[in-house]
Structures are given as C-alpha cells and as structure tokens.
Amino acid sequence: MAPFWLGTSWKMTKTLDEAAAYADDLRSAVEAGSVPPEVRLFVLPAATALASVRDRLAGTGVALGSQNAHPGPDGAVTGEVSMSMVRDAGASIVEIGHAERRTLLSETDDMVADKVAAAVSAGLRPLICVGETSAERAGGVTQDVLARQLRHALSRLGTLRPIELLVAYEPHWAIGDGGRTATPGEAAEGLAVVRRVLAEDLADTPTAVLYGGSVHAGNAAGLVTGLDVDGLFVGRAAWTAPGLLDIARRCHDALRRRSLRQPRNPDLVSAIVRKDPR
C-alpha cells in the first residue's frame, strides 16, 4: 500500500535548539515504534536548521524538506539558496508555490514552473501547493484557478519526470491564524481538479495528492475518511512533535476505517469537477 504522507512546514519558527529538540522527540517516537508504519512523516524546517535536523533524523525514515529554493544553479543571487544546496543540506522534498509566497512575496506561476523543473533536475520531490483566494471562490473560478496553477507548474518539465510528485491543495482562505478548514464539498472539488489535471498531464508519474489548510487533531480523521487524499499538510497544529505524532495516530485509525470504503468512483470525481462551485 502506498504511504500516507503527513507533514508540516515550520515556516519562520524555531531556533537551532528548538529544531533539535523537535527532531530528537521525533526520533525517540520512531525508535519506540510510536509512528504508524503506513504514515510517512515529513518536516520542512527553516533553511538554517536543515543540516542539523538531517543529522538528528538520519535513519528514522522521516523525510526532510526545504520550504523554498531558487531555480538557478548558483551565482550572484543574494539571500537565496539553490536546489543543489538544500539537497546537500539533507532535503529530499522542496515546497513550491505556497500561498504565502504567492501573495506576500509575489511568486508568480512562471516562477513556480521554473522551480518545479529545477527541483526535478536536482533529484528532489517537488511539493507543489495550489489554491484559490476567497475572492476567486466567491467568483466561481476555483476550478479554473487550480487547473491553471497546476498546469503551469508542470509546463516546463519537458522530458523530465519526477521520481515522485506531491501536490497539496491548500485554499488561501484556509491557511494561517484565522483560517477555516474547507467543507467536504469544497475540499472534494479542489482535490478532484488536481487529480484530473494530473491524470491528463502527468499520468505516468507517481503522485500523492494532499490536503492542507487549518488541519488539526480534531478534524484530521474526518478529512482522511471523508476525502480522496493521499496525505495531509499540517500547519501550526504540528509545530510540536507531540502534535504531529497525535495527528499521525489519528490518521492511522482513520486509514483503517477508510480501507473498508469502495474504491474511488471516476464518474463521481467527474461530476464533482463539473459542478458549479458557487
């Protein structure tokens, strides 16, 4: 069975000591057998902590990722780090196109596409984030926005094929302090668009589709059982190791219940995609 991805970005938090303590707690949990085997954990520290966390998590199976990297190979780009640099520091995943980088740092679809191609060239798994704003959802263009973002993100791969691709559907209005979790219908609509585009544009590549946006211990199990997802991307609810591990256990229980469901119905997915999102 394919692993269920469960991870968190630490965003702009944690000193080196705090990052080390988190990693040590995760390591202890893995060594104690407290991490369900079907759940694949990943953490995305700040770039300053990558190498330190790499050393502490070595051999645990917890995947390490970078929150960002520049698409260029090297050179005079002050303040940036390249894909090869984050890989050298221990990353196997690189997050690309998060809502905060799109809105706060003006990251465009073109920049996302360049980063995806550069990540694949460097042997990294891209974690591509797509999502609509509240205004776009209210305007009924959610499906168009998500399809455009994802198609553009994949547009510069050419003959490159990722070893594995992670795509997180994260509505902008569901992220951060004050965000709300998408309803099952809202989340199902976005996830269905992602799966449709991947099936049409990258059918031969192993892909995991994740949901993110105000995920926490209280709603994680419901998201797992109620949605067609291969993982969850968690924010502040997993900024402590016990928080992440609690959600992992809840996902484990939910996955056992979900295994009793019937397989995904392609006709139902198609109907969700065609449905007017308003």
C-alpha positions as CSV (number, residue, x, y, z in Angstrom):
1,M,0.0,0.0,0.0
2,A,1.3,3.5,-0.8
3,P,2.3,5.5,2.2
4,F,0.1,8.2,3.6
5,W,2.0,11.4,3.7
6,L,1.8,13.6,6.8
7,G,3.9,16.6,7.2
8,T,4.4,20.1,8.4
9,S,6.2,23.3,7.4
10,W,7.8,25.1,10.4
11,K,7.6,28.3,8.4
12,M,9.7,31.1,10.1
13,T,9.8,29.4,13.5
14,K,12.4,27.5,15.7
15,T,15.9,28.3,16.7
16,L,18.6,25.6,16.2
17,D,18.0,24.4,19.7
18,E,14.2,24.3,19.2
19,A,14.6,22.5,15.9
20,A,17.0,19.9,17.5
21,A,14.6,19.3,20.4
22,Y,11.7,18.6,17.9
23,A,13.8,16.3,15.8
24,D,15.0,14.4,18.9
25,D,11.4,13.9,20.0
26,L,10.5,12.5,16.6
27,R,13.5,10.2,16.6
28,S,12.5,8.9,20.0
29,A,9.0,8.2,18.8
30,V,10.2,6.3,15.7
31,E,12.6,4.2,17.8
32,A,9.8,3.4,20.3
33,G,7.6,2.2,17.5
34,S,5.1,5.0,18.1
35,V,4.8,6.1,14.4
36,P,2.3,4.0,12.4
37,P,4.2,2.2,9.6
38,E,1.8,3.3,6.8
39,V,2.2,7.0,7.7
40,R,5.2,8.7,6.0
41,L,6.2,11.7,8.1
42,F,8.0,14.8,6.7
43,V,9.1,18.1,8.1
44,L,10.1,21.3,6.4
45,P,12.4,23.3,8.7
46,A,13.9,26.7,8.0
47,A,17.0,26.5,5.8
48,T,19.2,27.4,8.8
49,A,18.2,24.1,10.5
50,L,18.2,21.7,7.6
51,A,21.6,20.1,8.2
52,S,21.1,19.9,11.9
53,V,17.7,18.2,11.6
54,R,19.1,15.9,8.9
55,D,21.7,14.6,11.3
56,R,19.2,14.0,14.1
57,L,16.7,12.2,11.9
58,A,19.1,10.1,10.0
59,G,17.9,6.5,9.6
60,T,14.4,7.3,11.0
61,G,12.5,7.3,7.7
62,V,11.2,10.8,8.4
63,A,11.6,12.8,5.1
64,L,13.2,16.2,5.2
65,G,12.3,19.1,3.0
66,S,13.0,22.7,2.3
67,Q,10.4,25.4,2.3
68,N,11.8,27.1,-0.8
69,A,14.8,27.1,-3.1
70,H,15.9,29.2,-6.1
71,P,15.7,27.7,-9.6
72,G,19.1,28.8,-10.7
73,P,22.1,26.5,-10.2
74,D,24.4,29.0,-8.4
75,G,25.7,32.6,-8.7
76,A,25.0,36.1,-7.7
77,V,21.5,35.9,-6.2
78,T,21.9,37.4,-2.8
79,G,20.0,35.7,0.0
80,E,18.8,32.7,-2.0
81,V,19.8,29.0,-1.8
82,S,19.8,26.7,-4.8
83,M,18.1,23.3,-5.2
84,S,21.5,21.5,-5.0
85,M,22.3,23.4,-1.8
86,V,19.2,22.3,0.0
87,R,19.7,18.8,-1.2
88,D,23.2,18.9,0.1
89,A,21.8,20.0,3.4
90,G,19.6,16.9,3.6
91,A,16.4,17.8,1.8
92,S,14.6,15.3,-0.4
93,I,11.5,17.5,-0.8
94,V,11.1,21.1,-1.8
95,E,7.9,23.1,-1.2
96,I,7.0,25.3,-4.2
97,G,4.2,27.8,-4.7
98,H,2.8,28.1,-1.2
99,A,0.0,30.7,-0.9
100,E,2.1,32.9,1.4
101,R,4.9,33.1,-1.1
102,R,2.4,33.8,-3.9
103,T,0.7,36.6,-2.0
104,L,3.4,38.1,0.3
105,L,6.4,37.6,-1.9
106,S,4.8,37.9,-5.4
107,E,5.7,34.5,-6.5
108,T,4.2,34.0,-10.0
109,D,3.1,30.9,-11.9
110,D,6.2,31.3,-14.1
111,M,8.5,31.3,-11.0
112,V,6.7,28.2,-9.7
113,A,7.2,26.4,-13.1
114,D,10.9,27.2,-13.1
115,K,11.3,25.9,-9.6
116,V,9.5,22.7,-10.3
117,A,11.7,21.9,-13.3
118,A,14.8,22.9,-11.3
119,A,13.8,20.7,-8.3
120,V,13.2,17.6,-10.6
121,S,16.6,18.2,-12.3
122,A,18.2,18.2,-8.8
123,G,16.6,14.9,-7.9
124,L,14.2,16.5,-5.4
125,R,10.5,15.8,-4.9
126,P,8.5,18.9,-5.6
127,L,5.7,19.6,-3.2
128,I,3.5,21.9,-5.3
129,C,0.9,24.0,-3.5
130,V,-2.2,25.2,-5.3
131,G,-5.1,27.1,-4.0
132,E,-7.7,29.8,-4.7
133,T,-8.3,33.0,-2.8
134,S,-11.7,33.7,-1.1
135,A,-12.5,36.2,-3.9
136,E,-11.8,33.6,-6.6
137,R,-14.0,31.1,-4.8
138,A,-16.8,33.6,-4.4
139,G,-16.4,34.5,-8.1
140,G,-16.9,30.8,-9.2
141,V,-13.5,30.4,-10.8
142,T,-11.9,27.9,-8.3
143,Q,-11.6,25.1,-10.8
144,D,-10.1,27.4,-13.5
145,V,-7.6,28.8,-11.0
146,L,-6.4,25.4,-9.7
147,A,-6.1,23.9,-13.2
148,R,-4.1,27.0,-14.4
149,Q,-1.8,26.9,-11.4
150,L,-1.1,23.2,-11.6
151,R,-0.8,23.0,-15.4
152,H,1.6,26.0,-15.4
153,A,3.7,24.4,-12.6
154,L,4.2,21.3,-14.8
155,S,4.7,23.2,-18.0
156,R,8.5,23.3,-18.1
157,L,9.3,19.7,-17.2
158,G,9.7,18.7,-20.9
159,T,11.2,15.2,-20.8
160,L,12.0,15.4,-17.1
161,R,9.9,13.1,-14.9
162,P,9.8,13.5,-11.1
163,I,10.8,10.5,-9.0
164,E,7.6,11.3,-7.2
165,L,5.4,14.4,-7.2
166,L,3.5,15.8,-4.2
167,V,0.6,18.2,-4.8
168,A,-1.1,20.0,-1.9
169,Y,-4.5,21.6,-2.4
170,E,-4.5,24.5,0.1
171,P,-7.2,27.1,-0.3
172,H,-5.7,30.5,0.6
173,W,-8.6,31.2,2.9
174,A,-7.9,28.1,4.9
175,I,-4.3,28.9,5.8
176,G,-2.9,30.6,8.8
177,D,-4.3,32.0,12.1
178,G,-8.0,32.6,11.5
179,G,-8.3,30.3,8.5
180,R,-11.1,27.7,8.3
181,T,-11.0,24.2,7.2
182,A,-12.7,23.6,3.8
183,T,-16.1,21.9,3.9
184,P,-16.0,18.3,2.5
185,G,-17.7,19.6,-0.7
186,E,-15.2,22.5,-1.1
187,A,-12.2,20.2,-0.5
188,A,-13.5,17.5,-2.7
189,E,-14.0,19.9,-5.6
190,G,-10.4,21.2,-5.3
191,L,-8.9,17.7,-5.0
192,A,-10.9,16.4,-7.9
193,V,-9.5,19.2,-10.1
194,V,-5.9,18.3,-9.1
195,R,-6.5,14.6,-9.8
196,R,-8.0,15.4,-13.2
197,V,-5.1,17.6,-14.3
198,L,-2.5,15.1,-13.1
199,A,-4.3,12.3,-14.9
200,E,-4.3,14.3,-18.1
201,D,-0.8,15.9,-18.0
202,L,1.4,13.5,-15.9
203,A,-0.4,10.2,-15.9
204,D,2.8,8.0,-15.7
205,T,4.3,9.7,-12.7
206,P,3.8,8.5,-9.1
207,T,1.9,11.3,-7.4
208,A,0.4,11.9,-3.9
209,V,-2.4,14.4,-3.5
210,L,-2.5,16.1,-0.1
211,Y,-5.0,18.5,1.6
212,G,-3.8,21.4,3.7
213,G,-5.4,24.3,5.4
214,S,-6.4,24.5,9.1
215,V,-5.8,20.8,9.7
216,H,-5.6,19.8,13.3
217,A,-6.1,16.9,15.7
218,G,-9.8,17.4,15.8
219,N,-10.5,17.2,12.1
220,A,-7.7,15.1,10.7
221,A,-9.5,11.8,11.0
222,G,-12.6,13.2,9.3
223,L,-10.5,14.5,6.4
224,V,-8.8,11.2,5.9
225,T,-12.1,9.2,5.9
226,G,-14.1,11.8,4.0
227,L,-11.8,12.8,1.3
228,D,-9.9,11.2,-1.5
229,V,-6.4,12.2,-0.2
230,D,-3.0,10.6,-0.1
231,G,-1.8,12.8,2.8
232,L,-2.3,15.9,4.9
233,F,-0.1,19.0,5.1
234,V,-0.4,20.5,8.6
235,G,0.5,23.9,9.9
236,R,0.8,25.2,13.4
237,A,-1.1,22.1,14.9
238,A,2.1,20.1,14.1
239,W,4.7,22.7,15.3
240,T,5.4,20.4,18.3
241,A,6.5,16.8,17.8
242,P,3.6,15.6,20.1
243,G,1.2,17.5,17.9
244,L,2.4,15.8,14.8
245,L,2.5,12.4,16.4
246,D,-1.0,12.8,17.7
247,I,-2.3,13.6,14.2
248,A,-0.3,10.6,12.9
249,R,-2.1,8.2,15.3
250,R,-5.5,9.7,14.3
251,C,-4.6,9.3,10.6
252,H,-3.7,5.6,11.3
253,D,-7.1,4.9,12.9
254,A,-8.9,6.7,10.1
255,L,-6.9,4.9,7.4
256,R,-8.1,1.5,8.8
257,R,-11.7,2.7,8.6
258,R,-11.2,4.1,5.1
259,S,-9.8,0.8,3.9
260,L,-13.4,-0.5,4.1
261,R,-14.6,2.0,1.6
262,Q,-15.2,1.3,-2.0
263,P,-12.5,2.4,-4.5
264,R,-12.7,5.9,-6.0
265,N,-15.6,6.3,-8.4
266,P,-14.4,8.1,-11.6
267,D,-17.9,9.1,-12.5
268,L,-18.3,10.8,-9.1
269,V,-15.0,12.6,-9.5
270,S,-16.1,13.8,-12.9
271,A,-19.4,15.1,-11.5
272,I,-17.6,17.0,-8.7
273,V,-15.3,18.7,-11.3
274,R,-18.3,19.7,-13.5
275,K,-20.3,21.0,-10.5
276,D,-20.7,24.8,-10.3
277,P,-18.5,25.7,-7.3
278,R,-20.9,28.5,-6.3
